[in-house]
Amino acid sequence: MDAQKTGEKRYRALKEKSGGFTFNLKDLLKKEDWMAVWLGLFIIASVLAVRFLSGFDLKLVKFRTFTTPFEGLVSLTDPGFLKSFFMTYVFLSFVFTAGYHFLGQGDWKKFLKGFTCLYLLTSLGYFFAAQKSMKQYLEYAFFTLFTGLAVSNIFGVPDFLKPALKSEFYVKTGLVIMGSEVIFSNITGFGFYGLGIAWVVVPVVIIFMWWFGNRILRMESKPMIMVISVATAVCGVSAAIAAAAASKARKNDLTFAVGLSMLFTILMMVSMPWIAKVTGMGELIGGAWIGNTVDSTGAVVLAGEALGQKAAQAAALLKMIQNVLIGFISLAVALFFASSENSAGREETETGAGEIWNRMPKFIFGFLISSLIFSFVITPYAGHQATSEIISLLGTFKGWCFALAFLTIGLDTNFKEMKVSSEGGKPLALYLTGQIFSMIISLFFCYLFLSGRFLPLPDLSM
């Protein structure tokens, strides 16, 4: 007992001496942040190993697009679909149950039981998202979130599900996989132009919205301000969940931000190509404007294609350049909140480097590692075509991680609590003001860089 007390004193003394910085090798397996890194990298390694060693692809199930409910139900009985559906469950349940077991947070059998139900509910959300008309306007994230909200607020969450309600666990794993999509060579076609537009507008919009939310609206939840700001400035859902993890936002904060982003993404996806055509701004400026303001990557491509082929290419490149910022912005958000405010919004004193390290989300390292591997190892070795195919495969894994996360967020969310935290419509006012500001400033920089009046036009023929 004396030896234990002595050890604790030494630990506290060492922590104090190092400015709060502590690191234990056990953290690599016992901390959820680090485990998400290992699971994300394991999934990436599995896809690469199967591809390069066997010549086959490790695929997850995909729900076929259907028009009528009967057609959709029939597609579920296809033997190929059922096999893929079962194999997807086996792989995902193995990965996350193993991670949960190593974390030592509880009985892995109870987690597996809850995860099995989560998988079925997530599949239900994916099924709704596959309906042809719905698919044009709403992403899987909406349907999985809605499924979770419906279960939580109508039926209640059964106890056996609770061990598997690990939204951040799924989110961070998905973000590590997402790093593979950030290929640095892909931005060279737009290069200086894209950097000038995206990397100037994004921080300006975030800073403006942070100021507006704090000084003008005087919102109580600082993490909510940051999550909405980052979601508006970067790329909606993905950026929102990264900012929420970095700022330790409440699930309600993330639910609000995601809901607003998805709702207005639909409106902007339909209206912005029309505005670009009516005003005659041209495909290049219009596409870049869409890419820098519409939140969802998928919606960006669709809106760009509605304007023209060159617009679609410019929109996709701008959004890709924006996505590069997710890891860096997450790090900046984590450092900011660790050094000045805690996640509940209470003012606190300046913290040291150790506290910043302890609170910094470690998924950022996994995000950057996967990005570097695909940028400087996989692409040179396999070529752009094969790398794009692999990234597309990994996109389905990322999608399932995010879908599980959104379902879990929905299950953890109560409408009564959301009403209390809505702050009288202030989050909506923040989003609308920020989005309008973003559209105006983005259009200015798009015109400055891509009108041809000040700089030569970029070559998008590659």
Secondary structure, DSSP 8 states (H G I E B T S, - for coil): -HHHHHHHHHHHHHHHHTTT----TTHHHHSHHHHHHHHHHHHHHHHHHHHHHHS----------BSSHHHHHHHTT-HHHHHHHHHHHHHHHHHHHHHHHHHTSS-HHHHHHHHHHHHHHHHHHHHHHTBHHHHHH--HHHHHHHHHHHIIIII---GGGGGG--HHHHHHHHHHHHGGG--GGGGTTTHHHHHHHHHHHHHHHHHHHHHIIIIIS--S-HHHHHHHHHHHHTTTHHHHHHHHHHHT--HHHHHHHHHHHHHHHHHHHHHHHHHHHHHT--HHHHHHHHHHH-S-HHHHHHHHHHH-HHHHHHHHHHHHHHHHHHHHHHHHHHHHHHHHB-TTS-B-----HHHHHHHS-THHHHHHHHHHHIIIIIHHHHHHHHHHHHHHHHHHHHHHHHHHHHHHHHHT--HHHHHHTTGGGHHHHHHHHHHHHHHHHHHHHHHHHHSSSSS-------
